[in-house]
């Protein structure tokens, strides 16, 4: 599956992806408790920081200009360093202003790594191999998330927030420095354009990327809130659900990659969006706690199907367009992050079902759109 000249890049992506998951999960698991218990922030301030966290994703297209002065794999490793620095410093600045500062550092690192990670995978692995690599990396991320959760649980019995943030941040920085010392590239890869690329023939990719971002925001903003607010889940139940989700994705993610290779992007994305219509409608109308748990797990599984959007793009794109198009796509994906939580929150105040019905409608539109993908695009 992987040739000898591709192995250095695969090893590079494995280490950096694991470091990215470690840093992000540490921040996400600890942040809310730290913000309330130590920094004393209120709900409005936490919400503002949540919006600030998405700004670097919206600005991911600027990575194209950064790559004018630094090679892409170096930017990837440097992003991990910034993610580690932002995570490590979080515990040292327990104030609203301080947390905005550290969140921006952390988020720029995370989002720019995600941009370069996707780009490098599509550049260095063939259309027959890249879905398998994406699946392996998703599986690795799920396993790493479980380990980080257990590690922080044990550390929390002994150490302060400051020590936990510094320790995990230091490990992430070390992984980024290791990446800076590597050169996993080889000469058979097409040179990448160093400018923003918008092509009309990529319009379906742009549209599906935007819709995937909108769906992601509905899930992130309201699914867990639904479990807590409407179904009265406890912290222990949410934590257990987190572990189960990652265990399921650890097992299934490689199989999803193989399914893309075997059945093609149109079928896989059709299954995703058809399934999401049902998931969102169940979210909106079920009174069953067991059923909503099943939908939450299914929602997580279907989220991984979205890698087919990127592998579809790889098959139809000029090889030199991959790096700038991944950066542009990441920005398009995050447009919804700016507006969806606020709009969805206002609709929730009218009726909590409305955001989920809207999610089902967006999924239906996406289902219709993916029928434009050829059975096996070239």
C-alpha positions as CSV (number, residue, x, y, z in Angstrom):
1,X,0.0,0.0,0.0
2,X,2.8,2.5,0.9
3,X,6.0,2.6,-1.0
4,X,9.4,3.1,0.6
5,X,9.6,6.7,-0.5
6,X,6.2,7.4,1.0
7,X,7.0,5.9,4.4
8,X,8.8,9.0,5.7
9,X,5.7,11.2,5.0
10,X,3.4,8.6,6.5
11,X,5.5,8.5,9.7
12,X,5.6,12.3,9.8
13,X,1.8,12.6,9.5
14,X,1.3,9.9,12.1
15,X,3.4,11.7,14.7
16,X,2.1,15.1,13.9
17,X,-1.5,14.0,13.9
18,X,-1.2,12.3,17.2
19,X,0.4,15.5,18.7
20,X,-2.4,17.6,17.2
21,X,-5.1,15.4,18.8
22,X,-3.2,15.4,22.2
23,X,-3.1,19.2,22.2
24,X,-6.6,19.8,21.1
25,X,-8.2,17.2,23.4
26,X,-6.3,18.6,26.4
27,X,-7.5,22.1,25.6
28,X,-11.1,21.0,25.0
29,X,-11.3,18.7,28.1
30,X,-9.9,21.2,30.5
31,X,-10.9,24.6,29.1
32,X,-14.4,25.0,30.3
33,X,-13.7,23.9,33.9
34,X,-10.6,26.0,34.0
35,X,-12.4,29.0,32.6
36,X,-15.2,28.8,35.2
37,X,-13.3,27.6,38.3
38,X,-10.0,29.4,37.9
39,X,-10.5,32.3,35.5
40,X,-14.1,33.1,36.7
41,X,-15.5,33.7,33.2
42,X,-19.2,33.9,32.6
43,X,-21.2,32.3,29.8
44,X,-20.9,35.3,27.4
45,X,-17.1,35.4,27.8
46,X,-16.8,31.6,27.2
47,X,-19.0,32.1,24.1
48,X,-16.8,34.9,22.7
49,X,-13.7,32.7,23.2
50,X,-15.5,29.9,21.3
51,X,-16.1,32.3,18.4
52,X,-12.5,33.5,18.5
53,X,-11.3,29.9,18.4
54,X,-12.8,29.6,14.9
55,X,-11.2,32.7,13.4
56,X,-7.9,30.9,12.4
57,X,-10.0,28.3,10.5
58,X,-11.7,31.1,8.6
59,X,-8.2,32.6,7.8
60,X,-6.7,29.2,6.7
61,X,-6.4,30.5,3.1
62,X,-3.6,32.8,4.4
63,X,-1.5,29.6,4.6
64,X,-1.0,29.9,0.8
65,X,1.0,33.1,1.4
66,X,2.9,31.6,4.4
67,X,4.0,28.8,2.0
68,X,5.7,31.4,-0.1
69,X,8.5,31.6,2.5
70,X,8.3,28.2,4.2
71,X,7.9,24.7,2.8
72,X,4.6,23.0,3.5
73,X,5.9,20.2,5.7
74,X,7.8,22.8,7.7
75,X,4.6,24.8,8.2
76,X,2.9,21.7,9.2
77,X,5.4,21.0,12.0
78,X,5.6,24.6,13.0
79,X,1.8,24.6,13.4
80,X,2.1,21.8,15.9
81,X,4.7,23.8,17.8
82,X,2.2,26.7,18.0
83,X,-0.6,24.4,19.1
84,X,1.6,23.1,21.9
85,X,2.7,26.6,23.0
86,X,-1.0,27.8,23.0
87,X,-2.1,24.8,25.0
88,X,0.8,25.0,27.5
89,X,0.4,28.7,28.1
90,X,-3.4,28.4,28.8
91,X,-2.9,27.6,32.5
92,X,-0.6,30.6,33.0
93,X,-3.2,33.3,31.8
94,X,-6.4,32.8,33.9
95,X,-8.2,35.9,32.6
96,X,-10.6,36.7,29.7
97,X,-7.9,38.6,27.8
98,X,-5.2,36.0,28.5
99,X,-7.4,33.1,27.3
100,X,-8.3,34.9,24.1
101,X,-4.5,35.3,23.5
102,X,-3.7,31.7,24.2
103,X,-6.7,30.4,22.4
104,X,-5.7,32.2,19.2
105,X,-2.2,30.7,19.4
106,X,-3.6,27.2,19.9
107,X,-6.2,27.5,17.2
108,X,-3.9,28.9,14.6
109,X,-1.6,25.9,15.2
110,X,-4.5,23.4,15.1
111,X,-6.2,24.8,12.0
112,X,-3.0,25.3,9.9
113,X,-1.9,21.8,10.8
114,X,-5.3,20.4,9.6
115,X,-4.9,22.4,6.3
116,X,-1.4,21.1,5.6
117,X,-2.2,17.6,6.8
118,X,-5.0,17.2,4.3
119,X,-2.9,18.7,1.5
120,X,0.2,16.6,2.2
121,X,-1.9,13.4,2.3
122,X,-3.5,14.2,-1.1
123,X,-0.2,15.1,-2.7
124,X,2.0,12.2,-1.5
125,X,-0.5,9.3,-1.8
126,X,-2.4,8.2,-4.8
127,X,-6.2,8.3,-5.3
128,X,-6.3,4.6,-4.5
129,X,-4.2,5.0,-1.3
130,X,-5.3,8.4,0.2
131,X,-8.7,7.2,1.5
132,X,-6.9,4.4,3.4
133,X,-4.4,6.9,4.8
134,X,-7.2,9.3,5.9
135,X,-8.9,6.3,7.5
136,X,-5.8,5.2,9.4
137,X,-5.2,8.8,10.6
138,X,-8.8,9.1,11.8
139,X,-8.4,5.8,13.6
140,X,-5.2,7.0,15.2
141,X,-6.9,10.2,16.3
142,X,-9.8,8.3,18.0
143,X,-7.3,6.0,19.9
144,X,-5.2,9.0,20.9
145,X,-8.3,10.9,22.2
146,X,-9.2,8.0,24.5
147,X,-5.6,7.9,25.9
148,X,-5.6,11.6,26.5
149,X,-8.9,11.5,28.3
150,X,-7.7,8.8,30.6
151,X,-4.4,10.5,31.1
152,X,-6.0,13.8,32.1
153,X,-8.4,12.0,34.4
154,X,-5.5,10.4,36.3
155,X,-3.4,13.7,36.2
156,X,-6.4,15.6,37.5
157,X,-6.3,13.6,40.8
158,X,-2.8,14.9,41.5
159,X,-1.8,18.0,39.5
160,X,-3.2,21.5,39.0
161,X,-4.6,22.8,35.8
162,X,-1.4,24.8,35.2
163,X,0.7,21.7,35.5
164,X,-1.5,19.7,33.2
165,X,-1.6,22.3,30.5
166,X,2.2,22.8,30.7
167,X,2.9,19.1,30.6
168,X,0.7,18.3,27.7
169,X,1.7,21.5,25.8
170,X,5.4,20.6,26.3
171,X,4.9,17.1,24.8
172,X,3.1,18.6,21.8
173,X,5.9,21.2,21.3
174,X,8.5,18.4,21.4
175,X,6.6,16.5,18.7
176,X,6.5,19.7,16.6
177,X,10.3,20.2,17.0
178,X,10.8,16.6,15.9
179,X,8.8,17.3,12.8
180,X,10.9,20.5,12.0
181,X,14.0,18.3,12.0
182,X,12.5,15.9,9.4
183,X,12.4,16.1,5.6
184,X,9.8,13.5,4.5
185,X,9.4,14.9,1.0
186,X,10.4,13.3,-2.3
187,X,10.8,14.7,-5.8
188,X,7.9,12.9,-7.6
189,X,5.3,15.3,-6.2
190,X,4.0,18.0,-8.5
191,X,5.1,21.5,-7.4
192,X,2.3,23.5,-5.8
193,X,0.9,26.8,-6.9
194,X,1.8,29.6,-4.4
195,X,-1.4,31.6,-4.9
196,X,-5.1,31.3,-4.1
197,X,-6.9,29.0,-6.6
198,X,-10.6,29.4,-7.5
199,X,-11.7,27.3,-10.4
200,X,-15.3,27.0,-11.7
201,X,-14.8,23.2,-12.2
202,X,-14.2,22.9,-8.5
203,X,-17.6,24.5,-7.6
204,X,-19.1,21.2,-6.4
205,X,-16.1,20.6,-4.0
206,X,-16.5,24.2,-2.7
207,X,-20.3,23.7,-2.2
208,X,-20.0,20.3,-0.4
209,X,-17.2,21.7,1.8
210,X,-19.4,24.7,2.8
211,X,-22.3,22.4,3.6
212,X,-20.1,20.0,5.6
213,X,-19.0,23.0,7.7
214,X,-22.7,24.0,8.3
215,X,-23.6,20.5,9.4
216,X,-20.5,20.3,11.7
217,X,-21.5,23.5,13.4
218,X,-25.1,22.3,14.1
219,X,-23.6,19.1,15.6
220,X,-20.9,20.8,17.7
221,X,-23.1,23.6,19.0
222,X,-26.3,21.8,19.7
223,X,-26.0,18.0,20.0
224,X,-24.3,17.8,23.4
225,X,-26.4,20.7,24.6
226,X,-29.5,18.7,23.6
227,X,-28.2,15.7,25.6
228,X,-27.7,17.9,28.7
229,X,-30.5,20.3,28.5
230,X,-33.4,18.1,27.2
231,X,-32.3,14.6,28.2
232,X,-30.4,15.6,31.4
233,X,-27.2,13.7,30.8
234,X,-24.7,13.8,33.6
235,X,-21.0,14.6,33.2
236,X,-20.2,10.9,33.7
237,X,-22.6,9.9,31.0
238,X,-21.2,12.4,28.5
239,X,-17.6,11.2,29.3
240,X,-18.6,7.6,28.8
241,X,-20.3,8.5,25.5
242,X,-17.1,10.3,24.4
243,X,-15.0,7.1,25.1
244,X,-17.6,4.9,23.3
245,X,-17.6,7.2,20.2
246,X,-13.8,7.2,19.9
247,X,-13.6,3.4,20.4
248,X,-16.2,2.9,17.6
249,X,-14.3,5.3,15.3
250,X,-11.0,3.6,16.1
251,X,-12.5,0.4,14.7
252,X,-14.5,1.8,11.8
253,X,-12.4,4.6,10.3
254,X,-10.0,2.3,8.3
255,X,-13.1,0.4,7.0
256,X,-14.6,3.7,5.8
257,X,-11.4,4.4,3.8
258,X,-11.6,1.0,2.2
259,X,-15.2,1.6,1.3
260,X,-14.4,4.8,-0.5
261,X,-11.9,2.9,-2.6
262,X,-14.3,0.1,-3.4
263,X,-17.6,2.0,-3.9
264,X,-16.6,5.5,-4.8
265,X,-17.3,8.9,-3.4
266,X,-20.8,9.3,-4.6
267,X,-22.1,6.2,-2.8
268,X,-20.3,7.0,0.4
269,X,-21.4,10.6,0.6
270,X,-25.0,9.6,-0.4
271,X,-25.0,7.2,2.6
272,X,-23.6,10.0,4.8
273,X,-26.2,12.6,3.9
274,X,-29.1,10.1,3.8
275,X,-28.2,8.9,7.2
276,X,-27.8,12.5,8.5
277,X,-31.4,13.3,7.4
278,X,-32.6,10.6,9.8
279,X,-30.2,11.5,12.5
280,X,-31.3,15.2,12.6
281,X,-35.0,14.3,12.5
282,X,-34.5,11.9,15.4
283,X,-32.7,14.5,17.3
284,X,-35.6,16.8,16.8
285,X,-38.5,14.5,17.6
286,X,-37.5,11.6,19.8
287,X,-38.3,11.3,23.5
288,X,-36.0,8.2,23.9
289,X,-32.7,8.7,25.7
290,X,-31.4,5.4,24.3
291,X,-32.3,6.4,20.7
292,X,-30.7,9.8,21.0
293,X,-27.5,8.1,22.2
294,X,-27.6,5.8,19.2
295,X,-28.0,8.8,16.9
296,X,-25.1,10.6,18.6
297,X,-22.8,7.7,17.9
298,X,-24.1,7.3,14.3
299,X,-23.6,11.1,13.8
300,X,-19.9,10.6,14.8
301,X,-19.5,7.7,12.4
302,X,-21.0,9.5,9.5
303,X,-18.8,12.5,10.2
304,X,-15.9,10.4,9.0
305,X,-17.5,9.8,5.6
306,X,-16.7,13.4,4.8
307,X,-13.2,12.5,3.8
308,X,-14.7,11.4,0.5
309,X,-15.2,15.1,-0.3
310,X,-11.4,15.5,-0.3
311,X,-10.7,12.3,-2.1
312,X,-13.2,13.4,-4.8
313,X,-11.3,16.6,-5.2
314,X,-8.0,14.8,-5.5
315,X,-9.4,12.8,-8.5
316,X,-10.7,15.9,-10.4
317,X,-8.1,18.5,-9.5
318,X,-4.9,19.6,-11.2
319,X,-2.1,18.1,-8.9
320,X,-0.6,21.6,-8.6
321,X,-3.8,23.0,-7.2
322,X,-4.0,20.7,-4.1
323,X,-2.2,22.8,-1.5
324,X,-3.9,26.2,-2.2
325,X,-7.3,24.5,-2.7
326,X,-7.1,22.7,0.7
327,X,-6.4,26.1,2.3
328,X,-9.3,27.8,0.4
329,X,-11.6,24.8,1.2
330,X,-10.7,25.0,4.9
331,X,-11.8,28.7,4.9
332,X,-15.0,27.9,3.1
333,X,-15.7,25.1,5.6
334,X,-15.4,27.6,8.5
335,X,-17.7,30.3,7.0
336,X,-20.6,28.6,8.6
337,X,-18.7,28.6,12.0
338,X,-19.1,32.4,12.1
339,X,-22.8,32.5,11.7
340,X,-24.4,29.1,12.4
341,X,-24.0,29.0,16.2
342,X,-25.6,32.4,16.6
343,X,-28.5,31.7,14.1
344,X,-29.0,28.3,15.6
345,X,-29.1,29.7,19.1
346,X,-31.8,32.2,18.2
347,X,-33.8,29.5,16.6
348,X,-33.3,27.2,19.6
349,X,-34.9,29.9,21.8
350,X,-38.1,29.6,19.6
351,X,-38.1,25.8,19.6
352,X,-35.1,23.5,20.2
353,X,-36.2,21.3,17.3
354,X,-35.7,24.0,14.6
355,X,-31.9,23.8,14.3
356,X,-32.1,20.0,13.9
357,X,-34.9,20.3,11.2
358,X,-32.6,22.8,9.5
359,X,-29.8,20.3,9.7
360,X,-32.0,17.7,8.0
361,X,-32.8,20.2,5.2
362,X,-29.1,21.0,4.7
363,X,-28.4,17.2,4.5
364,X,-31.1,16.8,1.9
365,X,-29.6,19.5,-0.2
366,X,-26.2,17.9,0.1
367,X,-27.6,14.5,-0.8
368,X,-29.0,16.0,-4.0
369,X,-25.7,17.7,-4.8
370,X,-23.5,14.6,-4.4
371,X,-25.5,13.0,-7.2
372,X,-23.5,15.2,-9.6
373,X,-20.3,13.2,-8.7
374,X,-19.6,10.6,-11.3
375,X,-19.6,7.0,-10.2
376,X,-15.8,6.9,-10.4
377,X,-14.6,10.4,-11.0
378,X,-11.4,11.0,-13.0
